[in-house]
Amino acid sequence: MSTDLETAVDTVWILTATVIIFFMQSGFALLESGVCAPKNHVNIMMKNIIDIVIGGFVYWSIGYGLQYGMNAGTNAFCGFGDFFIVFTEYKTFLHFVFQLSFSSTTITIVSGAMAERCNFNAYCILCATFVFVYCIPSGWLWRKNGFLNTLGAVDYCGAAGVHLVGGIASLVAAFKLKPRRERYKHGWKTSAPKPGNAVNAILGTTILWWGFLFFNAGTSFGVTDGLWKIASRAFIITILSSIFGGITALLYCNIFVKYIDVFTITNAILTSMVAVCGCAALIETYDAIYIGIMACIVSILFSKLLDRLQIDDPVGAIAVHAGGGIFGTLVVGLSLDFDANVAASVAISKSQKGLFKNGGIVLMGKQIVALLCITVWTAVTVFLIFLILDYFVKIRMSQEEEVIGGDLWVHGLPAFNFDFDTVLKETDYDVNKVIKRMNVVGYEKHIQLSGVVIANESVVSNNCVLKSYNEITLNPINLSKSD
């Protein structure tokens, strides 16, 4: 095969994988919105768009350069060069778009843990700053002179560089934001709110499932010159791990839960795929069996621990990505192995074998160092970002916005069958603020409280006194009983 044809074939493979990985944003959006209340569906999906719009801009301008730049000034801590992706070669264009899909995935992970209580404008700022949080540690692992790379730590396609970063950031974010209203009203045993649309959540999981196959296989960065062997191995390892993770969750539900819990199974499948990201092309197929089983257990235990600590994670992002990322980083030190085909295509020393493959504890020690460095970096930087950001822009929604929902408050779109009469039962917020906001978003004509349409005069309902709103310009409507 000619060099030009090989380049063309590899380019098609890489761009196809990139598009599919970007399509995972749709899966995240459906999964996150499906788990949460209908009054926040649009708000959550819009945050996924922001991940690409703002996160993509910052990654293009400075993020990629910090992660992979190799110009003068580059060091073991961060890269330098290729800012704004100009005056460069076409291979860099290709590498940039592929890596952008990874960057956008990382911030999307965090949005799930912050769902239903994060200020939209604060989230936009967080998107911009989070690129810095992600690019530095991923550069340690994947840039030629990154200090974890030179140390000998291994992360094939993001168990640590993507999922651990996103998972630890999610943990800090959920801790700082505090739980949703009444999430733990009766202590840690309080049942989680029912999902707004479980069908969307399941559909989102399947989109992520198939996207994960290309997330891992696409990291071969080509299919010519033996690279197809890397891709095919990563593909089968990923699907096998997810299968055994799903089977384990199904057995757990039948034995212990006594019904088939949708989110136990979906989270187990996702965690199983996260867990093989560190070594998907570098282990044997039978290794995927125990990794899938253990990843399911990790997912379940993490979820229970978070509830016991009353850390509210609406979509399970911490269990899936922090739990799966930690396990996936360490499992490299247990099972890393490769045949001659892999060794010829991957820049890994033959001495880097896992503990289960007669490689000793050296590689495991390097993986632990990588785990600790990335965890500390992410936790500290995200905590500082939240601390500074919250001083200028309150990160948490106001009580009024949380009750009404982000769809109506931020975007002027009411949830399907939204019931203001039920909302009025919440008495610990400022009703004046709600009415004023409804005027801003052009929804004042439709507000009904206990069957009474609000006019430009006082109304008493459900023990909540709505004072005069003469200072608000309301469209003239008659005060009348609703049908």
C-alpha positions in Angstrom: 0.0 0.0 0.0 1.4 3.4 -0.9 2.2 6.0 1.7 -0.5 8.4 0.5 -3.1 5.6 0.6 -2.1 4.5 4.1 -2.3 8.1 5.3 -5.8 8.5 3.7 -7.0 5.2 5.3 -5.7 6.2 8.7 -7.2 9.6 8.4 -10.7 8.2 7.6 -10.4 5.9 10.6 -9.3 8.7 13.0 -11.9 11.2 11.8 -14.7 8.5 12.0 -13.7 7.6 15.5 -13.6 11.3 16.4 -17.1 11.9 15.1 -18.4 8.9 17.1 -16.7 10.1 20.3 -18.2 13.5 19.8 -21.6 11.8 19.4 -21.1 10.5 22.9 -22.1 14.0 24.0 -25.6 13.1 22.9 -25.4 10.0 25.1 -24.2 12.0 28.1 -27.0 14.5 27.5 -29.7 11.9 27.3 -28.4 9.9 30.3 -28.0 13.0 32.5 -31.3 14.5 31.6 -33.1 11.2 31.8 -32.0 10.7 35.4 -32.9 14.2 36.5 -36.3 15.9 36.9 -38.1 17.1 33.8 -37.9 20.7 34.9 -34.1 20.6 34.3 -33.9 18.5 31.1 -33.2 21.4 28.7 -30.8 23.1 31.1 -28.7 19.9 31.4 -28.6 19.4 27.6 -27.5 23.0 27.1 -24.6 22.4 29.4 -23.4 19.6 27.0 -23.5 22.2 24.2 -21.5 24.6 26.3 -18.9 21.9 26.9 -18.1 22.0 23.1 -18.6 25.7 22.5 -16.6 27.2 25.4 -14.5 24.2 26.2 -13.6 23.8 22.5 -12.6 27.4 22.2 -10.2 27.3 25.2 -8.8 23.9 24.1 -8.1 25.3 20.6 -6.5 28.5 21.9 -4.3 27.3 24.8 -5.3 23.8 26.0 -3.8 21.7 23.2 -0.6 23.7 23.4 -0.3 23.1 27.2 -1.1 19.4 26.7 1.0 18.5 23.6 3.1 21.6 22.6 6.8 20.7 22.0 8.2 24.1 21.2 10.9 25.9 23.2 9.7 26.3 26.8 8.1 22.8 27.0 9.0 20.9 30.1 8.0 17.9 32.1 5.1 19.8 33.7 3.4 21.3 30.7 3.8 21.8 27.0 4.3 24.9 25.0 3.5 25.6 21.4 0.7 25.0 18.8 -1.5 27.5 20.4 -4.5 28.4 18.2 -3.3 25.6 15.9 -1.8 27.8 13.2 1.3 27.4 11.0 1.4 23.7 11.6 1.1 20.4 9.6 -2.0 18.5 8.8 -1.2 15.7 11.2 -1.5 18.2 14.0 -4.9 19.2 12.7 -5.9 15.5 12.9 -4.4 15.0 16.3 -6.1 18.1 17.6 -9.7 17.2 16.7 -9.3 13.7 18.1 -7.9 15.1 21.4 -10.6 17.7 21.5 -13.2 14.9 21.7 -11.4 13.6 24.8 -11.2 17.1 26.4 -15.0 17.7 25.9 -15.8 14.3 27.4 -13.9 15.1 30.6 -15.8 18.3 31.4 -19.1 16.6 30.5 -18.4 14.0 33.2 -18.4 16.8 35.8 -21.7 18.4 34.5 -23.5 15.2 35.6 -22.4 15.4 39.2 -23.5 19.1 39.3 -26.9 18.5 37.8 -30.0 20.2 39.0 -28.3 22.7 41.3 -25.4 24.5 39.4 -25.7 28.1 38.2 -25.6 28.1 34.4 -23.3 31.1 34.1 -21.0 29.8 36.7 -20.8 26.5 34.7 -19.8 28.4 31.6 -16.9 29.9 33.4 -16.0 26.5 34.9 -15.9 25.0 31.4 -13.3 27.5 30.4 -11.1 26.9 33.4 -11.5 23.2 33.5 -9.6 22.8 30.3 -6.5 23.8 32.2 -7.3 21.2 34.9 -7.5 18.5 32.3 -4.7 19.4 29.9 -1.8 19.5 32.5 -2.2 15.9 33.9 -3.1 14.3 30.6 0.0 15.9 29.2 2.0 14.3 32.0 0.8 10.9 30.7 0.8 11.4 26.9 3.3 14.1 25.9 6.7 12.6 25.1 8.4 14.6 27.9 5.5 14.5 30.4 7.0 13.4 33.7 4.6 10.4 34.2 5.3 9.3 30.7 9.0 9.3 31.2 8.5 7.6 34.6 6.9 4.7 32.8 3.3 5.0 33.9 0.8 3.7 31.3 -2.6 5.0 30.3 -3.7 3.7 27.0 -6.7 5.9 26.4 -7.8 7.8 29.5 -8.5 5.7 32.6 -6.4 8.3 34.5 -6.0 11.1 32.0 -9.8 11.5 31.3 -11.9 9.5 33.7 -9.9 9.9 36.9 -9.6 13.6 36.3 -13.4 13.9 35.5 -14.3 11.7 38.4 -12.3 13.5 41.1 -13.4 16.8 39.8 -17.0 15.5 40.0 -16.4 14.5 43.6 -15.1 18.0 44.6 -17.9 19.7 42.7 -20.6 17.6 44.4 -19.1 18.1 47.8 -18.9 21.9 47.3 -22.4 22.3 45.8 -24.0 20.2 48.6 -27.0 18.0 47.9 -30.1 18.9 46.0 -33.1 20.2 48.0 -34.4 17.4 50.3 -32.1 14.8 48.7 -31.1 13.5 52.2 -34.1 14.9 54.0 -34.3 11.7 56.1 -30.6 11.0 56.3 -28.4 8.9 54.1 -31.1 6.2 53.6 -33.4 8.7 51.8 -34.4 7.2 48.5 -33.1 8.9 45.4 -35.7 10.9 43.4 -37.3 9.0 40.6 -35.8 9.6 37.2 -37.5 12.1 34.9 -37.3 9.8 31.9 -35.6 6.4 32.3 -36.1 5.7 28.6 -33.8 8.6 27.7 -31.3 7.5 30.3 -31.2 4.0 28.9 -30.9 5.3 25.3 -28.1 7.6 26.4 -26.3 4.6 28.0 -26.4 2.6 24.7 -25.0 5.6 22.8 -22.2 5.9 25.3 -21.7 2.1 25.1 -21.1 2.1 21.3 -19.1 5.4 21.5 -16.8 3.8 24.1 -15.8 1.1 21.6 -14.4 3.8 19.3 -13.1 5.8 22.3 -10.8 2.9 23.1 -10.3 1.4 19.6 -9.8 4.8 18.0 -6.8 5.5 20.2 -4.8 3.2 17.9 -4.7 6.4 15.8 -4.7 4.4 12.5 -5.3 0.9 11.1 -2.4 0.5 8.6 1.0 -1.0 9.4 -0.4 -3.3 12.0 -2.3 -0.7 13.9 -5.6 -2.5 13.1 -4.4 -5.2 15.5 -4.3 -2.6 18.3 -7.7 -1.3 17.4 -9.3 -4.8 17.2 -7.9 -5.8 20.5 -9.1 -2.7 22.2 -12.5 -3.2 20.7 -13.0 -6.8 21.9 -11.6 -6.0 25.4 -14.0 -3.1 25.8 -17.1 -5.0 24.8 -16.2 -8.1 26.9 -15.6 -6.0 30.0 -19.0 -4.3 29.5 -20.7 -7.6 29.0 -19.4 -9.1 32.2 -20.0 -5.9 34.1 -23.6 -6.0 33.0 -24.0 -9.7 33.9 -22.6 -9.1 37.4 -25.0 -6.2 37.9 -28.0 -8.3 36.7 -27.1 -11.0 39.2 -26.7 -8.4 42.0 -30.1 -6.9 41.3 -31.8 -10.4 41.3 -30.1 -11.5 44.5 -29.9 -8.4 46.6 -32.2 -5.7 45.2 -35.1 -8.1 44.3 -35.9 -6.1 41.2 -33.9 -5.1 38.1 -32.6 -1.6 38.9 -32.0 0.2 35.7 -29.2 2.5 36.9 -27.3 -0.2 38.8 -27.0 -2.0 35.5 -26.3 1.0 33.3 -23.6 2.4 35.7 -22.0 -1.0 35.9 -21.7 -1.3 32.2 -20.2 2.2 31.9 -17.8 1.6 34.8 -16.6 -1.6 33.2 -15.6 0.3 30.1 -13.9 3.0 32.0 -11.9 0.4 33.9 -10.3 -0.9 30.7 -9.4 2.5 29.3 -5.9 2.3 30.8 -5.0 -1.0 29.1 -7.7 -1.9 26.5 -5.1 -2.8 23.8 -2.5 -4.2 26.3 -4.2 -7.1 28.0 -5.6 -10.5 27.1 -9.3 -11.1 26.5 -9.7 -13.2 29.6 -8.5 -10.2 31.7 -11.6 -8.4 30.6 -13.7 -10.9 32.5 -12.4 -10.1 36.0 -12.1 -6.4 35.2 -15.8 -6.2 34.2 -16.9 -8.1 37.3 -14.7 -6.0 39.7 -15.7 -2.8 38.0 -19.4 -3.5 38.7 -18.6 -4.1 42.4 -16.6 -0.9 42.5 -19.5 1.0 41.0 -22.0 -0.4 43.5 -19.7 0.2 46.5 -18.8 3.8 45.5 -22.5 4.6 45.1 -23.3 3.3 48.6 -20.4 5.1 50.1 -21.4 8.4 48.6 -24.9 8.0 49.9 -23.5 7.2 53.4 -21.5 10.4 53.2 -24.5 12.3 51.8 -22.6 13.4 48.7 -25.2 13.9 46.1 -24.3 12.6 42.6 -27.5 12.6 40.5 -26.2 10.6 37.6 -23.5 8.4 39.2 -20.6 10.2 37.6 -18.3 9.8 40.6 -18.9 6.1 41.0 -18.4 5.5 37.2 -15.5 7.7 36.5 -13.7 8.2 39.8 -14.3 4.6 40.8 -13.7 3.2 37.4 -10.7 5.5 36.8 -9.0 4.5 40.1 -9.5 0.8 39.4 -8.6 1.2 35.7 -5.3 3.0 36.6 -4.3 0.2 39.1 -5.4 -2.7 36.9 -2.7 -1.7 34.4 -0.2 -2.7 37.1 -1.9 -6.0 37.5 -2.6 -7.2 34.0 -0.5 -5.3 31.4 0.9 -7.7 28.8 1.3 -7.7 25.1 2.3 -9.9 22.2 4.8 -9.1 19.5 2.1 -7.3 17.4 1.4 -4.8 20.2 5.0 -4.4 21.1 5.8 -3.4 17.6 3.2 -0.6 17.6 3.1 0.8 21.1 5.9 2.7 22.7 6.1 0.5 25.9 9.1 -1.3 27.2 8.9 -5.1 27.4 9.8 -4.8 31.0 6.5 -3.0 31.7 4.4 -6.0 32.6 1.7 -6.4 35.3 1.9 -8.2 38.5 -0.3 -11.0 37.2 2.0 -11.4 34.2 5.2 -12.0 36.1 6.2 -8.4 35.9 6.7 -7.7 39.5 5.5 -4.6 41.4 7.5 -2.0 39.6 4.8 -1.1 37.2 2.2 -1.1 39.9 4.3 1.4 41.9 4.4 3.7 38.8 0.6 3.5 38.4 0.1 4.4 42.1 2.4 7.4 41.6 0.3 8.5 38.6 -2.9 7.9 40.5 -1.8 10.0 43.5 -0.4 12.9 41.4 -3.4 13.2 39.2 -5.9 12.9 42.1 -4.1 15.6 44.2 -3.7 17.9 41.2 -7.4 17.6 40.2 -8.8 17.9 43.7 -6.7 20.9 44.6 -7.2 22.9 41.4 -10.9 22.2 41.2 -11.3 23.2 44.8 -9.5 26.4 44.3 -11.5 27.2 41.1 -14.7 26.7 43.0 -13.5 28.8 45.9 -12.5 31.7 43.7 -15.5 31.4 41.3 -18.0 31.2 44.1 -16.7 34.5 45.5 -17.6 36.3 42.2 -20.4 34.2 40.8 -22.5 32.0 43.1 -22.0 28.5 41.7 -25.1 27.0 43.2 -28.5 27.9 41.9 -30.7 30.2 44.0 -33.4 28.4 46.0 -36.0 29.9 43.7 -34.3 28.6 40.5 -33.9 25.1 42.0 -37.6 24.9 42.9 -38.8 26.3 39.5 -36.1 24.4 37.5 -33.4 25.5 35.2 -35.5 25.1 32.0 -37.9 27.8 32.9 -35.5 30.0 35.0 -32.6 30.1 32.6 -34.1 29.3 29.2 -37.7 30.4 29.5 -39.0 26.9 28.7 -41.4 25.3 31.1 -41.2 21.6 31.8 -43.9 19.4 30.4 -47.0 19.6 32.7 -45.2 21.8 35.1 -47.4 22.4 38.1 -47.0 25.7 39.9 -49.6 24.7 42.4 -47.2 22.0 43.7 -44.3 24.5 43.6 -46.1 26.8 46.1 -46.0 24.0 48.7 -42.3 25.0 49.0 -42.4 27.9 51.4 -38.7 28.6 52.1 -38.0 30.7 49.1 -38.9 34.2 47.9 -42.0 34.0 45.7 -41.4 37.6 44.6 -38.2 36.6 42.9 -40.0 33.8 41.1 -42.7 36.1 39.7 -40.1 38.7 38.6 -38.1 36.0 36.9 -41.2 34.7 35.1 -41.8 38.2 33.8 -38.2 38.3 32.4 -38.5 35.1 30.6 -41.9 36.0 29.2 -43.9 33.5 31.1 -46.0 35.6 33.4 -49.3 35.0 31.5 -49.1 31.3 32.3 -48.4 31.3 36.0 -51.1 29.6 38.0 -51.1 29.3 41.7 -53.7 27.1 43.4 -56.0 27.6 40.5 -55.7 31.4 40.4 -54.0 33.3 37.6 -51.8 36.0 38.9 -52.9 39.5 37.9 -51.4 42.9 38.8 -52.7 42.7 42.4 -52.2 40.8 45.6 -53.1 37.1 45.9 -53.0 34.8 48.9 -52.5 31.1 48.3 -51.3 28.1 50.3 -50.3 30.4 53.1 -47.9 32.3 50.8 -48.6 36.0 50.4 -47.8 37.3 46.9 -47.4 41.0 47.5 -48.3 43.7 44.9 -46.2 43.6 41.8 -46.9 47.2 40.6 -43.2 47.7 39.8 -43.3 44.8 37.4 -44.8 45.4 33.9 -47.2 42.5 33.5 -49.4 42.0 30.5 -53.0 42.9 31.5 -55.0 39.8 32.2 -58.1 39.1 34.2 -58.0 37.5 37.6 -60.1 34.4 37.1 -60.5 30.9 38.4 -58.8 28.3 36.2 -60.8 25.6 34.7 
